[in-house]
Amino acid sequence: MLDIARVTRVMAGGKRMRFRACVAIGNKKGRVAMGLAKGADVTGAVTKAVNQAKKEFIDIPITNETIPHAIYQKLGAAKILLKPAKKGRGIIAGGVVRIILELSGVKNVVSKILGTGNKVNNAKCAIEALKNLKKPEPKRGKTEKEKTVLTTMPEVEAKGK
């Protein structure tokens, strides 16, 4: 549960109250999602939000219990900076970003919310940042073909004056 708000629509006959729920779900193994829905009561809104979130899971590349690289994400007025951290550092984040990172399964990360304090927009921005993380390419050595080319190159002597 990230946020619950009572929202009002003004009609010709008066005000109509509804509830908006913002919910994040995750398996703590690299999958996380966020749902936003409205309903006549709180439980209806939360149920709708959870059902929406179940349809929008994203996979996060986790390497050594942290994210593979630093990322700066901007979404509207929300700005979030995520940086990988060493093992044992923990999740250093505030507000909804902390909840999303915990649910995603990232154990060591440093985060800073730079823009708005709006919970819904910060949650959307955090999800977008995690979605834009790239998997690290495995380090590869010289292939057999490259090794043979390097070893069979003819020796060239330098002519000096």
N, C-alpha and C positions, 0 to 999 in steps of 0.2 A: 504494500500500500504506500504510494508516494504522496498522494494528495486527494482530499475530498473537499469539494466546494459546493455551496448552495448557490445555484444560479437562478436568475429571474428573467422571465420574458414578459414584457409589458404588452398586454392585449387591450382591445377596446373596452372589455368588461372589467379589467383589473390586472393584477400581477399573477403570473403562473410560476410557481416554484418547482424546480427540479434539482437533482443532485448530479454532480459531475465527479467521476472517480478516475484517478490515474493510478494504474497498477503496473508493477514490473514483476516478471516471473523469470526464473532461471534454474538450471540444473547444477550449477556450481562446477561444471565440467567443460565450459566453453560455449554454452548456449544461453542466450538471454533474449527477452522480448519485452515490449511495453505496449499497454493498451489504454485507450482513453475512451470513455463512454458516459452517456447520461441516462438517467432513469428517474421514475417517479419517486422511488425511495432509495436509500443508500445501498441496501443489499442488491436491488435490481441493477443499479449502476455498476457495482463492483463485479457482479456476475457477468454483465455485458463486457466490461473492460477485460476481465480474465479470458473470456472466450475470444475476444479480438486479439489479445496478446498471444494466445496459443497458435494463431494463424500467422504470426509475424516473427518467428524465431530467427535469429541470426547466429552464425558461427563465428567464434573469435579465435584467432591463432594465438595460443598461449605457449610461450617458450620459457622454460625454467621458472614457472609460476609467475611470470610477468608478461608484459606486452612486448612484441618484438622491436618496436621503435617508438620514438616520441611522435606525438601528433597534436596539431593545433586545429581545432574545428570551430567554425562559425556557422550559426544557424539563426538568422534573424538578429536579434540583439544579444543572443546567448553566445558566449565564447568560452571554450573549454580547452585547457592544456593538459595532456596526459603524457607522463614520462615513465619509462621503465625504472624499476628500483632493484637494488641488490636483495638477495635472499635474506629474510629475517626483518626487513624494514617494515613490512605490513602495508595496509592500504591507508595512505595519507590523502584523504579527500573529504569534502564537506557535502552536506545535504544529500540530495537525491543521487549525485554521482557516486557517492560511497555505497549506497544501497545497490545500485546497478552493478558496480564493480564486484561487490561481494556475491551477488547472485550469478555473475558471469563465471566466477571461479578464479579470477585473477587475485593472487595473494599478496603481491608486492608491486605497488605502483604509487607514483606521486601525481597529484592532480591539483589543478587550480581553476576555480570558476572566475572568469575575468569580466563577464558582461553582466547581464540582468540577474536578478535574484528569483525570477519566476521559475517555480519548480517544474512545471510542465515543459517549458521551453528548454530548460537545462537538461531534463531527462531525455528529450528528443535529441538534443545536441550530443549528449554522451553516447546514446545509441548510434548516432550517425558516425561519431568518431571511432567507435569500436567496429562499425561496419567497414570503415575505410582503412583499417589496419591491413597491411600486406604480410603474407607469410614470408619468412626469411628463406632466401635461396640457400640450398646446402652448399658448403664450400667444396669445391672440386679441385683435384690436383690435375696434373698433366695427363692427358689420355695416352694410350699406348701409341697412337699414330704420332702425336706431338713429340713423345719421347724418342721415337725412332728418327724423326726428322732432325731433332736437335743433336742426336749422337752421330748421324751420318753426314752432317754438314762438313765440307772440306775445310781444312785449316788454311787460313789466309795470313801470310806473313806481312807485317807492316814494314814498309820501306822508309827508313829514316834518313836524314841528311847527315 
